Amino acid sequence: MPSSRLTVLAVLSLVVAACSTGSSTTAAPAPTSAATRIEVKLTDALRIEPATMKVRAGQSITFVVTNAGSTEHEFYLGDEQAQAEHQKEMTAMGGMAHDEKMGIGLKPGQTKELTVTFSAAGTTLAGCHVGGHYELGMKASIEITG
């Protein structure tokens, strides 16, 4: 009988140790490089709000873009040259907005997210090229700091 008690005590000790170890564990910590979120609104007044944004180079940025208008809009990121090239692409496609690496198309009332990391300091633009909106001023400036 003493050996069976020792066996039971040994098993109970292991169970208690396992339970106490399990209860002291915590969830994995949240990533330290979480994306900065910027709320953006596209309007039928042909505005991107905010009209100016400031972000940090190397920081992951998630633009949470809402089309607050009643017409289709897009949110396309790039410098003047990239905007001009995108405009040509949009014209060739008949002005239809679509999702791609640096841009998203949004139907009225729709919200989408676009996550990017700008690698270097400088200035870039966000624009909407649907139906000539960019030429009518539907753009925003993004300052990227070092």
N, C-alpha and C positions, 0 to 999 in steps of 0.2 A: 503494500500500500504506500509506503513512503516514496518509492520510485514513481508511482503514478501521480502522486501529489506534486513531486518535483517536475514531472512532465507537464502537468496542468499549469503549474506556476510559470514554467518556462514559456509555454504557449501564450498564456495571458500576458506575460511581460512583453513578448513580441507584438501581440495585438495592440497593447497600450502604446508601445513605442511607435508602431506604424500609424496609429490613429493620431497621436500627438504630433508626429512629424507632418502628417497630411493636413492637420488643422492649422499648422503654423505657416503653411505656404501662402503666398499671395499671388494675385494675378500679375501677369507680365506687365512691366511698366509701359506707359504710353510712349510712342516714339518721340524723341526729342526734336526731330526735324519735321514736325507736322506742318502742313501747308497753311500759309496765311490765306484767309478767305476775304475776298472783296466782293461786296454786293454791287451789281451793275444793273441798270434799268435802260431798256431801249424804248424810245417813245415815238409816237406818230408825229411829234413836233420835230422829228429828225434830229434827235439829241441822244447822246450816250451820257448817262449820268452815273457817276461823276464824270465831268469833262476832263479832269486831270487826276491822275493817280500817281502815287509814289511807292515803289517797291525796292527791295534789296536784291542785288545780283547774287546768284547762288541759292536764293531762298525759293522754295516751291510755293507758287501762288495759284490758288484756285479762284477763278472768276466765277461767281454764281450769277448767271445772266438771266434776267427775266424780260421777256417781250411784253411790255405793258401796253402795247398798241393793238390796233385792230388789223394791221397788215403784217406781212412777213418781214422779218429783219434778220440780220446776221451780226456776228461779233467776230471780226477777223483781226488778228494781231500781226504786225510787221512794220518795218520802216517804210518810207515813201516808195522805194523801189518795189518792195514786196506788195504794197498796196496797189501800185500800178499794174504789176503782173497779175495780181488777183482780179483786178478790174477787167483785164483782157480775158481772163478765164471765164469770169461771170458773163461777159458779153457774148462769148462764144457759146456758152451754155444757155443763152436766152434769159439770163438774169436770175436763174434758180439758185437759191442758197442751199448749201449742203454742209455736212460735217467733214472736217479734215483735221490734220495735226494742229494747225494754228487757228482754226476757226470753227464756229458752229452756226448753223441756221436754226432760226426759231419761228415757229408759227405763233399767231396771236395767243397771248396768255401763257405760253410755254416758258418753263425755266429749265436751263441746262447748265452744266458745269464744264469748265475748260481749265485744266491744270497744266501750267508751264513753269519752267525754271529759266530765267534769263541769265545767261552766262557772264555777261560783262556790263559794266556801267554804260549809261548812255540814255538815249530817248527813243522810244518806239511809239507806234500808234495803234489804236483800235479803231476799226471802221466798219461801216455797213455799206455794201455795194449793191444791195437790192434796189432795182428801179432808179438808179442814179442818185441814191441817198447820199453817198460819199461826196459827190460833187456839190451837193446842196448843204454840206456841212456836218453830216452825221459821222463824226469822228471824235476821238478823245486822245489825249496825250498821256503817255506813261513814262515817268522819269524813273530810271533804274540807277540806284546809288551803289557805290562800291563797298 
